[in-house]
């Protein structure tokens, strides 16, 4: 099953594994929300994952 993380801006990151979806949302944050990238931990991101 796919995993998704919905960004507060409306962007949806997708991946087949926790690591993939975290890499995808971090890549998005790096370009659109660089401040978030440093303040949000991996544990926070794990808590945001939804299984689709
Ligand atoms: Zn965003």
mmCIF file of the protein (N, C-alpha, C, O) and its ligand, coordinates in Angstrom:
data_MODEL
# 
_entry.id   MODEL 
# 
loop_
_entity.id 
_entity.type 
_entity.pdbx_number_of_molecules 
1 polymer     1 
2 non-polymer 1 
# 
_entity_poly.entity_id                      1 
_entity_poly.type                           'polypeptide(L)' 
_entity_poly.nstd_linkage                   no 
_entity_poly.nstd_monomer                   no 
_entity_poly.pdbx_seq_one_letter_code       
;(UNK)(UNK)(UNK)(UNK)(UNK)(UNK)(UNK)(UNK)(UNK)(UNK)(UNK)(UNK)(UNK)(UNK)(UNK)(UNK)
(UNK)(UNK)(UNK)(UNK)(UNK)(UNK)(UNK)(UNK)(UNK)(UNK)(UNK)(UNK)(UNK)(UNK)(UNK)(UNK)
(UNK)(UNK)(UNK)(UNK)(UNK)(UNK)(UNK)(UNK)(UNK)(UNK)(UNK)(UNK)(UNK)(UNK)(UNK)(UNK)
(UNK)(UNK)(UNK)(UNK)
;
_entity_poly.pdbx_seq_one_letter_code_can   XXXXXXXXXXXXXXXXXXXXXXXXXXXXXXXXXXXXXXXXXXXXXXXXXXXX 
_entity_poly.pdbx_strand_id                 A 
# 
loop_
_entity_poly_seq.entity_id 
_entity_poly_seq.num 
_entity_poly_seq.mon_id 
_entity_poly_seq.hetero 
1 1  UNK n 
1 2  UNK n 
1 3  UNK n 
1 4  UNK n 
1 5  UNK n 
1 6  UNK n 
1 7  UNK n 
1 8  UNK n 
1 9  UNK n 
1 10 UNK n 
1 11 UNK n 
1 12 UNK n 
1 13 UNK n 
1 14 UNK n 
1 15 UNK n 
1 16 UNK n 
1 17 UNK n 
1 18 UNK n 
1 19 UNK n 
1 20 UNK n 
1 21 UNK n 
1 22 UNK n 
1 23 UNK n 
1 24 UNK n 
1 25 UNK n 
1 26 UNK n 
1 27 UNK n 
1 28 UNK n 
1 29 UNK n 
1 30 UNK n 
1 31 UNK n 
1 32 UNK n 
1 33 UNK n 
1 34 UNK n 
1 35 UNK n 
1 36 UNK n 
1 37 UNK n 
1 38 UNK n 
1 39 UNK n 
1 40 UNK n 
1 41 UNK n 
1 42 UNK n 
1 43 UNK n 
1 44 UNK n 
1 45 UNK n 
1 46 UNK n 
1 47 UNK n 
1 48 UNK n 
1 49 UNK n 
1 50 UNK n 
1 51 UNK n 
1 52 UNK n 
# 
loop_
_struct_asym.id 
_struct_asym.entity_id 
A 1 
B 2 
# 
loop_
_chem_comp.id 
_chem_comp.type 
_chem_comp.mon_nstd_flag 
UNK 'L-peptide linking' . 
ZN  non-polymer         . 
# 
_pdbx_entity_nonpoly.entity_id   2 
_pdbx_entity_nonpoly.name        ? 
_pdbx_entity_nonpoly.comp_id     ZN 
# 
_pdbx_nonpoly_scheme.asym_id         B 
_pdbx_nonpoly_scheme.entity_id       2 
_pdbx_nonpoly_scheme.mon_id          ZN 
_pdbx_nonpoly_scheme.ndb_seq_num     1 
_pdbx_nonpoly_scheme.pdb_seq_num     101 
_pdbx_nonpoly_scheme.auth_seq_num    101 
_pdbx_nonpoly_scheme.pdb_mon_id      ZN 
_pdbx_nonpoly_scheme.auth_mon_id     ZN 
_pdbx_nonpoly_scheme.pdb_strand_id   A 
_pdbx_nonpoly_scheme.pdb_ins_code    . 
# 
loop_
_atom_site.group_PDB 
_atom_site.id 
_atom_site.type_symbol 
_atom_site.label_atom_id 
_atom_site.label_alt_id 
_atom_site.label_comp_id 
_atom_site.label_asym_id 
_atom_site.label_entity_id 
_atom_site.label_seq_id 
_atom_site.pdbx_PDB_ins_code 
_atom_site.Cartn_x 
_atom_site.Cartn_y 
_atom_site.Cartn_z 
_atom_site.occupancy 
_atom_site.B_iso_or_equiv 
_atom_site.pdbx_formal_charge 
_atom_site.auth_seq_id 
_atom_site.auth_comp_id 
_atom_site.auth_asym_id 
_atom_site.auth_atom_id 
_atom_site.pdbx_PDB_model_num 
ATOM   1   N  N  . UNK A 1 1  ? 0.845  -1.196 0.000  1.00 0.00 ? 1   UNK A N  1 
ATOM   2   C  CA . UNK A 1 1  ? 0.000  0.000  0.000  1.00 0.00 ? 1   UNK A CA 1 
ATOM   3   C  C  . UNK A 1 1  ? 0.875  1.238  0.000  1.00 0.00 ? 1   UNK A C  1 
ATOM   4   O  O  . UNK A 1 1  ? 1.956  1.248  0.588  1.00 0.00 ? 1   UNK A O  1 
ATOM   5   N  N  . UNK A 1 2  ? 0.401  2.279  -0.662 1.00 0.00 ? 2   UNK A N  1 
ATOM   6   C  CA . UNK A 1 2  ? 1.168  3.514  -0.766 1.00 0.00 ? 2   UNK A CA 1 
ATOM   7   C  C  . UNK A 1 2  ? 1.070  4.313  0.526  1.00 0.00 ? 2   UNK A C  1 
ATOM   8   O  O  . UNK A 1 2  ? 0.065  4.274  1.236  1.00 0.00 ? 2   UNK A O  1 
ATOM   9   N  N  . UNK A 1 3  ? 2.126  5.024  0.799  1.00 0.00 ? 3   UNK A N  1 
ATOM   10  C  CA . UNK A 1 3  ? 2.136  5.935  1.943  1.00 0.00 ? 3   UNK A CA 1 
ATOM   11  C  C  . UNK A 1 3  ? 2.153  7.360  1.419  1.00 0.00 ? 3   UNK A C  1 
ATOM   12  O  O  . UNK A 1 3  ? 2.817  7.660  0.426  1.00 0.00 ? 3   UNK A O  1 
ATOM   13  N  N  . UNK A 1 4  ? 1.429  8.222  2.084  1.00 0.00 ? 4   UNK A N  1 
ATOM   14  C  CA . UNK A 1 4  ? 1.419  9.620  1.668  1.00 0.00 ? 4   UNK A CA 1 
ATOM   15  C  C  . UNK A 1 4  ? 1.614  10.522 2.888  1.00 0.00 ? 4   UNK A C  1 
ATOM   16  O  O  . UNK A 1 4  ? 1.245  10.180 4.011  1.00 0.00 ? 4   UNK A O  1 
ATOM   17  N  N  . UNK A 1 5  ? 2.208  11.685 2.622  1.00 0.00 ? 5   UNK A N  1 
ATOM   18  C  CA . UNK A 1 5  ? 2.266  12.758 3.617  1.00 0.00 ? 5   UNK A CA 1 
ATOM   19  C  C  . UNK A 1 5  ? 1.723  13.999 2.936  1.00 0.00 ? 5   UNK A C  1 
ATOM   20  O  O  . UNK A 1 5  ? 2.212  14.400 1.880  1.00 0.00 ? 5   UNK A O  1 
ATOM   21  N  N  . UNK A 1 6  ? 0.705  14.612 3.544  1.00 0.00 ? 6   UNK A N  1 
ATOM   22  C  CA . UNK A 1 6  ? 0.138  15.839 3.005  1.00 0.00 ? 6   UNK A CA 1 
ATOM   23  C  C  . UNK A 1 6  ? 0.845  17.028 3.635  1.00 0.00 ? 6   UNK A C  1 
ATOM   24  O  O  . UNK A 1 6  ? 0.836  17.196 4.854  1.00 0.00 ? 6   UNK A O  1 
ATOM   25  N  N  . UNK A 1 7  ? 1.452  17.843 2.797  1.00 0.00 ? 7   UNK A N  1 
ATOM   26  C  CA . UNK A 1 7  ? 2.082  19.065 3.277  1.00 0.00 ? 7   UNK A CA 1 
ATOM   27  C  C  . UNK A 1 7  ? 1.000  20.100 3.561  1.00 0.00 ? 7   UNK A C  1 
ATOM   28  O  O  . UNK A 1 7  ? -0.093 20.053 2.998  1.00 0.00 ? 7   UNK A O  1 
ATOM   29  N  N  . UNK A 1 8  ? 1.330  21.032 4.447  1.00 0.00 ? 8   UNK A N  1 
ATOM   30  C  CA . UNK A 1 8  ? 0.346  22.064 4.793  1.00 0.00 ? 8   UNK A CA 1 
ATOM   31  C  C  . UNK A 1 8  ? 0.013  22.956 3.599  1.00 0.00 ? 8   UNK A C  1 
ATOM   32  O  O  . UNK A 1 8  ? -1.012 23.637 3.612  1.00 0.00 ? 8   UNK A O  1 
ATOM   33  N  N  . UNK A 1 9  ? 0.849  22.967 2.581  1.00 0.00 ? 9   UNK A N  1 
ATOM   34  C  CA . UNK A 1 9  ? 0.601  23.805 1.404  1.00 0.00 ? 9   UNK A CA 1 
ATOM   35  C  C  . UNK A 1 9  ? -0.294 23.102 0.383  1.00 0.00 ? 9   UNK A C  1 
ATOM   36  O  O  . UNK A 1 9  ? -0.718 23.716 -0.597 1.00 0.00 ? 9   UNK A O  1 
ATOM   37  N  N  . UNK A 1 10 ? -0.584 21.815 0.608  1.00 0.00 ? 10  UNK A N  1 
ATOM   38  C  CA . UNK A 1 10 ? -1.424 21.091 -0.328 1.00 0.00 ? 10  UNK A CA 1 
ATOM   39  C  C  . UNK A 1 10 ? -0.677 20.054 -1.142 1.00 0.00 ? 10  UNK A C  1 
ATOM   40  O  O  . UNK A 1 10 ? -1.286 19.199 -1.785 1.00 0.00 ? 10  UNK A O  1 
ATOM   41  N  N  . UNK A 1 11 ? 0.653  20.132 -1.111 1.00 0.00 ? 11  UNK A N  1 
ATOM   42  C  CA . UNK A 1 11 ? 1.466  19.140 -1.816 1.00 0.00 ? 11  UNK A CA 1 
ATOM   43  C  C  . UNK A 1 11 ? 1.300  17.771 -1.157 1.00 0.00 ? 11  UNK A C  1 
ATOM   44  O  O  . UNK A 1 11 ? 1.218  17.678 0.067  1.00 0.00 ? 11  UNK A O  1 
ATOM   45  N  N  . UNK A 1 12 ? 1.251  16.721 -1.955 1.00 0.00 ? 12  UNK A N  1 
ATOM   46  C  CA . UNK A 1 12 ? 1.146  15.367 -1.425 1.00 0.00 ? 12  UNK A CA 1 
ATOM   47  C  C  . UNK A 1 12 ? 2.364  14.567 -1.864 1.00 0.00 ? 12  UNK A C  1 
ATOM   48  O  O  . UNK A 1 12 ? 2.598  14.366 -3.055 1.00 0.00 ? 12  UNK A O  1 
ATOM   49  N  N  . UNK A 1 13 ? 3.142  14.111 -0.872 1.00 0.00 ? 13  UNK A N  1 
ATOM   50  C  CA . UNK A 1 13 ? 4.294  13.254 -1.155 1.00 0.00 ? 13  UNK A CA 1 
ATOM   51  C  C  . UNK A 1 13 ? 3.842  11.803 -1.079 1.00 0.00 ? 13  UNK A C  1 
ATOM   52  O  O  . UNK A 1 13 ? 3.051  11.430 -0.212 1.00 0.00 ? 13  UNK A O  1 
ATOM   53  N  N  . UNK A 1 14 ? 4.358  10.984 -2.002 1.00 0.00 ? 14  UNK A N  1 
ATOM   54  C  CA . UNK A 1 14 ? 3.966  9.579  -2.036 1.00 0.00 ? 14  UNK A CA 1 
ATOM   55  C  C  . UNK A 1 14 ? 5.186  8.681  -2.064 1.00 0.00 ? 14  UNK A C  1 
ATOM   56  O  O  . UNK A 1 14 ? 6.239  9.054  -2.581 1.00 0.00 ? 14  UNK A O  1 
ATOM   57  N  N  . UNK A 1 15 ? 5.030  7.493  -1.503 1.00 0.00 ? 15  UNK A N  1 
ATOM   58  C  CA . UNK A 1 15 ? 6.097  6.505  -1.570 1.00 0.00 ? 15  UNK A CA 1 
ATOM   59  C  C  . UNK A 1 15 ? 5.562  5.136  -1.208 1.00 0.00 ? 15  UNK A C  1 
ATOM   60  O  O  . UNK A 1 15 ? 4.479  5.010  -0.637 1.00 0.00 ? 15  UNK A O  1 
ATOM   61  N  N  . UNK A 1 16 ? 6.328  4.114  -1.543 1.00 0.00 ? 16  UNK A N  1 
ATOM   62  C  CA . UNK A 1 16 ? 5.910  2.748  -1.232 1.00 0.00 ? 16  UNK A CA 1 
ATOM   63  C  C  . UNK A 1 16 ? 6.332  2.334  0.170  1.00 0.00 ? 16  UNK A C  1 
ATOM   64  O  O  . UNK A 1 16 ? 5.793  1.381  0.733  1.00 0.00 ? 16  UNK A O  1 
ATOM   65  N  N  . UNK A 1 17 ? 7.303  3.058  0.733  1.00 0.00 ? 17  UNK A N  1 
ATOM   66  C  CA . UNK A 1 17 ? 7.788  2.743  2.079  1.00 0.00 ? 17  UNK A CA 1 
ATOM   67  C  C  . UNK A 1 17 ? 7.870  4.034  2.884  1.00 0.00 ? 17  UNK A C  1 
ATOM   68  O  O  . UNK A 1 17 ? 7.813  5.129  2.326  1.00 0.00 ? 17  UNK A O  1 
ATOM   69  N  N  . UNK A 1 18 ? 8.004  3.895  4.206  1.00 0.00 ? 18  UNK A N  1 
ATOM   70  C  CA . UNK A 1 18 ? 8.164  5.070  5.061  1.00 0.00 ? 18  UNK A CA 1 
ATOM   71  C  C  . UNK A 1 18 ? 9.354  5.907  4.588  1.00 0.00 ? 18  UNK A C  1 
ATOM   72  O  O  . UNK A 1 18 ? 9.262  7.130  4.489  1.00 0.00 ? 18  UNK A O  1 
ATOM   73  N  N  . UNK A 1 19 ? 10.478 5.229  4.294  1.00 0.00 ? 19  UNK A N  1 
ATOM   74  C  CA . UNK A 1 19 ? 11.686 5.961  3.889  1.00 0.00 ? 19  UNK A CA 1 
ATOM   75  C  C  . UNK A 1 19 ? 11.469 6.723  2.589  1.00 0.00 ? 19  UNK A C  1 
ATOM   76  O  O  . UNK A 1 19 ? 11.951 7.846  2.434  1.00 0.00 ? 19  UNK A O  1 
ATOM   77  N  N  . UNK A 1 20 ? 10.746 6.113  1.658  1.00 0.00 ? 20  UNK A N  1 
ATOM   78  C  CA . UNK A 1 20 ? 10.511 6.774  0.369  1.00 0.00 ? 20  UNK A CA 1 
ATOM   79  C  C  . UNK A 1 20 ? 9.644  8.011  0.528  1.00 0.00 ? 20  UNK A C  1 
ATOM   80  O  O  . UNK A 1 20 ? 9.936  9.051  -0.062 1.00 0.00 ? 20  UNK A O  1 
ATOM   81  N  N  . UNK A 1 21 ? 8.594  7.914  1.311  1.00 0.00 ? 21  UNK A N  1 
ATOM   82  C  CA . UNK A 1 21 ? 7.705  9.070  1.436  1.00 0.00 ? 21  UNK A CA 1 
ATOM   83  C  C  . UNK A 1 21 ? 8.380  10.177 2.252  1.00 0.00 ? 21  UNK A C  1 
ATOM   84  O  O  . UNK A 1 21 ? 8.150  11.359 2.000  1.00 0.00 ? 21  UNK A O  1 
ATOM   85  N  N  . UNK A 1 22 ? 9.199  9.804  3.212  1.00 0.00 ? 22  UNK A N  1 
ATOM   86  C  CA . UNK A 1 22 ? 9.940  10.815 3.981  1.00 0.00 ? 22  UNK A CA 1 
ATOM   87  C  C  . UNK A 1 22 ? 10.965 11.508 3.087  1.00 0.00 ? 22  UNK A C  1 
ATOM   88  O  O  . UNK A 1 22 ? 11.145 12.722 3.182  1.00 0.00 ? 22  UNK A O  1 
ATOM   89  N  N  . UNK A 1 23 ? 11.633 10.757 2.229  1.00 0.00 ? 23  UNK A N  1 
ATOM   90  C  CA . UNK A 1 23 ? 12.582 11.359 1.292  1.00 0.00 ? 23  UNK A CA 1 
ATOM   91  C  C  . UNK A 1 23 ? 11.859 12.313 0.351  1.00 0.00 ? 23  UNK A C  1 
ATOM   92  O  O  . UNK A 1 23 ? 12.383 13.375 0.014  1.00 0.00 ? 23  UNK A O  1 
ATOM   93  N  N  . UNK A 1 24 ? 10.653 11.935 -0.073 1.00 0.00 ? 24  UNK A N  1 
ATOM   94  C  CA . UNK A 1 24 ? 9.895  12.769 -1.010 1.00 0.00 ? 24  UNK A CA 1 
ATOM   95  C  C  . UNK A 1 24 ? 9.451  14.073 -0.344 1.00 0.00 ? 24  UNK A C  1 
ATOM   96  O  O  . UNK A 1 24 ? 9.553  15.140 -0.950 1.00 0.00 ? 24  UNK A O  1 
ATOM   97  N  N  . UNK A 1 25 ? 8.960  13.999 0.894  1.00 0.00 ? 25  UNK A N  1 
ATOM   98  C  CA . UNK A 1 25 ? 8.492  15.229 1.548  1.00 0.00 ? 25  UNK A CA 1 
ATOM   99  C  C  . UNK A 1 25 ? 9.681  16.103 1.928  1.00 0.00 ? 25  UNK A C  1 
ATOM   100 O  O  . UNK A 1 25 ? 9.574  17.330 1.915  1.00 0.00 ? 25  UNK A O  1 
ATOM   101 N  N  . UNK A 1 26 ? 10.809 15.491 2.267  1.00 0.00 ? 26  UNK A N  1 
ATOM   102 C  CA . UNK A 1 26 ? 11.991 16.302 2.597  1.00 0.00 ? 26  UNK A CA 1 
ATOM   103 C  C  . UNK A 1 26 ? 12.497 17.027 1.361  1.00 0.00 ? 26  UNK A C  1 
ATOM   104 O  O  . UNK A 1 26 ? 12.948 18.169 1.447  1.00 0.00 ? 26  UNK A O  1 
ATOM   105 N  N  . UNK A 1 27 ? 12.425 16.365 0.213  1.00 0.00 ? 27  UNK A N  1 
ATOM   106 C  CA . UNK A 1 27 ? 12.844 16.992 -1.035 1.00 0.00 ? 27  UNK A CA 1 
ATOM   107 C  C  . UNK A 1 27 ? 11.945 18.197 -1.337 1.00 0.00 ? 27  UNK A C  1 
ATOM   108 O  O  . UNK A 1 27 ? 12.422 19.256 -1.743 1.00 0.00 ? 27  UNK A O  1 
ATOM   109 N  N  . UNK A 1 28 ? 10.634 18.015 -1.129 1.00 0.00 ? 28  UNK A N  1 
ATOM   110 C  CA . UNK A 1 28 ? 9.685  19.112 -1.335 1.00 0.00 ? 28  UNK A CA 1 
ATOM   111 C  C  . UNK A 1 28 ? 9.965  20.252 -0.355 1.00 0.00 ? 28  UNK A C  1 
ATOM   112 O  O  . UNK A 1 28 ? 9.982  21.418 -0.750 1.00 0.00 ? 28  UNK A O  1 
ATOM   113 N  N  . UNK A 1 29 ? 10.182 19.924 0.912  1.00 0.00 ? 29  UNK A N  1 
ATOM   114 C  CA . UNK A 1 29 ? 10.461 20.966 1.911  1.00 0.00 ? 29  UNK A CA 1 
ATOM   115 C  C  . UNK A 1 29 ? 11.740 21.719 1.572  1.00 0.00 ? 29  UNK A C  1 
ATOM   116 O  O  . UNK A 1 29 ? 11.845 22.927 1.789  1.00 0.00 ? 29  UNK A O  1 
ATOM   117 N  N  . UNK A 1 30 ? 12.717 20.980 1.032  1.00 0.00 ? 30  UNK A N  1 
ATOM   118 C  CA . UNK A 1 30 ? 13.980 21.615 0.705  1.00 0.00 ? 30  UNK A CA 1 
ATOM   119 C  C  . UNK A 1 30 ? 13.831 22.711 -0.335 1.00 0.00 ? 30  UNK A C  1 
ATOM   120 O  O  . UNK A 1 30 ? 14.583 23.686 -0.328 1.00 0.00 ? 30  UNK A O  1 
ATOM   121 N  N  . UNK A 1 31 ? 12.853 22.554 -1.237 1.00 0.00 ? 31  UNK A N  1 
ATOM   122 C  CA . UNK A 1 31 ? 12.668 23.550 -2.273 1.00 0.00 ? 31  UNK A CA 1 
ATOM   123 C  C  . UNK A 1 31 ? 11.626 24.590 -1.886 1.00 0.00 ? 31  UNK A C  1 
ATOM   124 O  O  . UNK A 1 31 ? 11.778 25.766 -2.218 1.00 0.00 ? 31  UNK A O  1 
ATOM   125 N  N  . UNK A 1 32 ? 10.556 24.172 -1.180 1.00 0.00 ? 32  UNK A N  1 
ATOM   126 C  CA . UNK A 1 32 ? 9.452  25.086 -0.880 1.00 0.00 ? 32  UNK A CA 1 
ATOM   127 C  C  . UNK A 1 32 ? 9.438  25.608 0.553  1.00 0.00 ? 32  UNK A C  1 
ATOM   128 O  O  . UNK A 1 32 ? 8.965  26.718 0.799  1.00 0.00 ? 32  UNK A O  1 
ATOM   129 N  N  . UNK A 1 33 ? 9.944  24.830 1.493  1.00 0.00 ? 33  UNK A N  1 
ATOM   130 C  CA . UNK A 1 33 ? 9.901  25.232 2.914  1.00 0.00 ? 33  UNK A CA 1 
ATOM   131 C  C  . UNK A 1 33 ? 11.219 24.923 3.608  1.00 0.00 ? 33  UNK A C  1 
ATOM   132 O  O  . UNK A 1 33 ? 11.255 24.089 4.513  1.00 0.00 ? 33  UNK A O  1 
ATOM   133 N  N  . UNK A 1 34 ? 12.294 25.574 3.206  1.00 0.00 ? 34  UNK A N  1 
ATOM   134 C  CA . UNK A 1 34 ? 13.597 25.240 3.803  1.00 0.00 ? 34  UNK A CA 1 
ATOM   135 C  C  . UNK A 1 34 ? 13.617 25.392 5.325  1.00 0.00 ? 34  UNK A C  1 
ATOM   136 O  O  . UNK A 1 34 ? 14.369 24.685 5.995  1.00 0.00 ? 34  UNK A O  1 
ATOM   137 N  N  . UNK A 1 35 ? 12.812 26.294 5.885  1.00 0.00 ? 35  UNK A N  1 
ATOM   138 C  CA . UNK A 1 35 ? 12.800 26.459 7.342  1.00 0.00 ? 35  UNK A CA 1 
ATOM   139 C  C  . UNK A 1 35 ? 12.207 25.238 8.031  1.00 0.00 ? 35  UNK A C  1 
ATOM   140 O  O  . UNK A 1 35 ? 12.655 24.840 9.106  1.00 0.00 ? 35  UNK A O  1 
ATOM   141 N  N  . UNK A 1 36 ? 11.200 24.650 7.403  1.00 0.00 ? 36  UNK A N  1 
ATOM   142 C  CA . UNK A 1 36 ? 10.575 23.448 7.973  1.00 0.00 ? 36  UNK A CA 1 
ATOM   143 C  C  . UNK A 1 36 ? 11.546 22.278 7.998  1.00 0.00 ? 36  UNK A C  1 
ATOM   144 O  O  . UNK A 1 36 ? 11.536 21.462 8.920  1.00 0.00 ? 36  UNK A O  1 
ATOM   145 N  N  . UNK A 1 37 ? 12.378 22.210 6.977  1.00 0.00 ? 37  UNK A N  1 
ATOM   146 C  CA . UNK A 1 37 ? 13.277 21.076 6.840  1.00 0.00 ? 37  UNK A CA 1 
ATOM   147 C  C  . UNK A 1 37 ? 14.155 20.924 8.080  1.00 0.00 ? 37  UNK A C  1 
ATOM   148 O  O  . UNK A 1 37 ? 14.478 19.805 8.480  1.00 0.00 ? 37  UNK A O  1 
ATOM   149 N  N  . UNK A 1 38 ? 14.540 22.040 8.686  1.00 0.00 ? 38  UNK A N  1 
ATOM   150 C  CA . UNK A 1 38 ? 15.427 21.964 9.840  1.00 0.00 ? 38  UNK A CA 1 
ATOM   151 C  C  . UNK A 1 38 ? 14.650 21.802 11.150 1.00 0.00 ? 38  UNK A C  1 
ATOM   152 O  O  . UNK A 1 38 ? 15.215 21.350 12.146 1.00 0.00 ? 38  UNK A O  1 
ATOM   153 N  N  . UNK A 1 39 ? 13.361 22.166 11.163 1.00 0.00 ? 39  UNK A N  1 
ATOM   154 C  CA . UNK A 1 39 ? 12.617 22.129 12.426 1.00 0.00 ? 39  UNK A CA 1 
ATOM   155 C  C  . UNK A 1 39 ? 11.769 20.876 12.591 1.00 0.00 ? 39  UNK A C  1 
ATOM   156 O  O  . UNK A 1 39 ? 11.311 20.572 13.692 1.00 0.00 ? 39  UNK A O  1 
ATOM   157 N  N  . UNK A 1 40 ? 11.560 20.147 11.496 1.00 0.00 ? 40  UNK A N  1 
ATOM   158 C  CA . UNK A 1 40 ? 10.725 18.944 11.577 1.00 0.00 ? 40  UNK A CA 1 
ATOM   159 C  C  . UNK A 1 40 ? 11.622 17.705 11.608 1.00 0.00 ? 40  UNK A C  1 
ATOM   160 O  O  . UNK A 1 40 ? 12.460 17.508 10.728 1.00 0.00 ? 40  UNK A O  1 
ATOM   161 N  N  . UNK A 1 41 ? 11.429 16.877 12.634 1.00 0.00 ? 41  UNK A N  1 
ATOM   162 C  CA . UNK A 1 41 ? 12.275 15.692 12.788 1.00 0.00 ? 41  UNK A CA 1 
ATOM   163 C  C  . UNK A 1 41 ? 11.694 14.504 12.020 1.00 0.00 ? 41  UNK A C  1 
ATOM   164 O  O  . UNK A 1 41 ? 10.547 14.520 11.575 1.00 0.00 ? 41  UNK A O  1 
ATOM   165 N  N  . UNK A 1 42 ? 12.530 13.478 11.883 1.00 0.00 ? 42  UNK A N  1 
ATOM   166 C  CA . UNK A 1 42 ? 12.070 12.249 11.242 1.00 0.00 ? 42  UNK A CA 1 
ATOM   167 C  C  . UNK A 1 42 ? 10.878 11.658 12.004 1.00 0.00 ? 42  UNK A C  1 
ATOM   168 O  O  . UNK A 1 42 ? 9.957  11.110 11.398 1.00 0.00 ? 42  UNK A O  1 
ATOM   169 N  N  . UNK A 1 43 ? 10.904 11.775 13.347 1.00 0.00 ? 43  UNK A N  1 
ATOM   170 C  CA . UNK A 1 43 ? 9.804  11.239 14.148 1.00 0.00 ? 43  UNK A CA 1 
ATOM   171 C  C  . UNK A 1 43 ? 8.508  11.993 13.858 1.00 0.00 ? 43  UNK A C  1 
ATOM   172 O  O  . UNK A 1 43 ? 7.432  11.397 13.799 1.00 0.00 ? 43  UNK A O  1 
ATOM   173 N  N  . UNK A 1 44 ? 8.623  13.331 13.675 1.00 0.00 ? 44  UNK A N  1 
ATOM   174 C  CA . UNK A 1 44 ? 7.433  14.114 13.306 1.00 0.00 ? 44  UNK A CA 1 
ATOM   175 C  C  . UNK A 1 44 ? 6.880  13.620 11.976 1.00 0.00 ? 44  UNK A C  1 
ATOM   176 O  O  . UNK A 1 44 ? 5.674  13.427 11.824 1.00 0.00 ? 44  UNK A O  1 
ATOM   177 N  N  . UNK A 1 45 ? 7.783  13.416 11.011 1.00 0.00 ? 45  UNK A N  1 
ATOM   178 C  CA . UNK A 1 45 ? 7.351  12.999 9.676  1.00 0.00 ? 45  UNK A CA 1 
ATOM   179 C  C  . UNK A 1 45 ? 6.692  11.625 9.729  1.00 0.00 ? 45  UNK A C  1 
ATOM   180 O  O  . UNK A 1 45 ? 5.704  11.379 9.038  1.00 0.00 ? 45  UNK A O  1 
ATOM   181 N  N  . UNK A 1 46 ? 7.240  10.736 10.545 1.00 0.00 ? 46  UNK A N  1 
ATOM   182 C  CA . UNK A 1 46 ? 6.642  9.402  10.674 1.00 0.00 ? 46  UNK A CA 1 
ATOM   183 C  C  . UNK A 1 46 ? 5.202  9.519  11.181 1.00 0.00 ? 46  UNK A C  1 
ATOM   184 O  O  . UNK A 1 46 ? 4.330  8.742  10.792 1.00 0.00 ? 46  UNK A O  1 
ATOM   185 N  N  . UNK A 1 47 ? 4.969  10.508 12.059 1.00 0.00 ? 47  UNK A N  1 
ATOM   186 C  CA . UNK A 1 47 ? 3.632  10.708 12.607 1.00 0.00 ? 47  UNK A CA 1 
ATOM   187 C  C  . UNK A 1 47 ? 2.649  11.280 11.599 1.00 0.00 ? 47  UNK A C  1 
ATOM   188 O  O  . UNK A 1 47 ? 1.436  11.193 11.790 1.00 0.00 ? 47  UNK A O  1 
ATOM   189 N  N  . UNK A 1 48 ? 3.170  11.865 10.526 1.00 0.00 ? 48  UNK A N  1 
ATOM   190 C  CA . UNK A 1 48 ? 2.306  12.471 9.508  1.00 0.00 ? 48  UNK A CA 1 
ATOM   191 C  C  . UNK A 1 48 ? 1.911  11.492 8.409  1.00 0.00 ? 48  UNK A C  1 
ATOM   192 O  O  . UNK A 1 48 ? 1.029  11.784 7.601  1.00 0.00 ? 48  UNK A O  1 
ATOM   193 N  N  . UNK A 1 49 ? 2.557  10.341 8.379  1.00 0.00 ? 49  UNK A N  1 
ATOM   194 C  CA . UNK A 1 49 ? 2.308  9.392  7.283  1.00 0.00 ? 49  UNK A CA 1 
ATOM   195 C  C  . UNK A 1 49 ? 0.886  8.829  7.366  1.00 0.00 ? 49  UNK A C  1 
ATOM   196 O  O  . UNK A 1 49 ? 0.405  8.432  8.427  1.00 0.00 ? 49  UNK A O  1 
ATOM   197 N  N  . UNK A 1 50 ? 0.244  8.813  6.209  1.00 0.00 ? 50  UNK A N  1 
ATOM   198 C  CA . UNK A 1 50 ? -1.054 8.153  6.084  1.00 0.00 ? 50  UNK A CA 1 
ATOM   199 C  C  . UNK A 1 50 ? -0.902 7.015  5.090  1.00 0.00 ? 50  UNK A C  1 
ATOM   200 O  O  . UNK A 1 50 ? -0.205 7.153  4.086  1.00 0.00 ? 50  UNK A O  1 
ATOM   201 N  N  . UNK A 1 51 ? -1.552 5.894  5.366  1.00 0.00 ? 51  UNK A N  1 
ATOM   202 C  CA . UNK A 1 51 ? -1.494 4.756  4.452  1.00 0.00 ? 51  UNK A CA 1 
ATOM   203 C  C  . UNK A 1 51 ? -2.740 4.788  3.580  1.00 0.00 ? 51  UNK A C  1 
ATOM   204 O  O  . UNK A 1 51 ? -3.869 4.843  4.067  1.00 0.00 ? 51  UNK A O  1 
ATOM   205 N  N  . UNK A 1 52 ? -2.496 4.751  2.276  1.00 0.00 ? 52  UNK A N  1 
ATOM   206 C  CA . UNK A 1 52 ? -3.599 4.885  1.331  1.00 0.00 ? 52  UNK A CA 1 
ATOM   207 C  C  . UNK A 1 52 ? -4.033 3.526  0.805  1.00 0.00 ? 52  UNK A C  1 
ATOM   208 O  O  . UNK A 1 52 ? -4.955 3.444  -0.006 1.00 0.00 ? 52  UNK A O  1 
HETATM 209 ZN ZN . ZN  B 2 .  ? 4.591  22.240 1.054  1.00 0.00 ? 101 ZN  A ZN 1 
# 
